[in-house]
């Protein structure tokens, strides 16, 4: 009844190595995916900036062409939307974005009031 412990090998070391290799492969795949997505975003950034600038210019033109009554209604709607989002617990970035039209309308109304004086 002699027990031989030298012939039984532990597979913990090889299992740990394969787990480490799997984690490294997954991390490499994630890094490649992130790098590819970042490359696509950076390639489209000038196009997005250009279209945003065009949209802002068009919105500014429409606001300047609108009547005072229309601007007041639009400004009130924008402020009401922002307050509703804030009370509803929306992200603060959304609240600020909802206030952008109110700011544009407010500056236009102030300019009109000052030019009439």
C-alpha positions, 0 to 999 in steps of 0.5 A: 500500500504505497501511495505515489504522489509524484505521478499525479500532476496538477492541471491548475498551472495549465488551466491558469495559462489557458485562462490568461491567454483567453483574457489576453485574446479578448482584451486584444479584440476589444482594443482592436474594435475600439481603435477601429471605432475611434478611427471611424469617428475621427474620419467623420468628425469634420463632416459632422461639424460641417452639418452642425454648423449648417443646421445652426446657421439655418436655425439662426436664419429662421429665428431672425425671420420669425415674428416676435410672437412666434419667437416668444411662443418658441422660447416658452416651449423650449423653457417648458421642455427643459423644466419638464426634463429637469423635473422628470429627472433627465440627464442635465446635458439634455436639459442644457440642450433643450435650452439652446433654442431659448438662448438663441431666441432670447438673444434675437429678441434682445437685439430687436428690442435694442435696435428699436430703441 
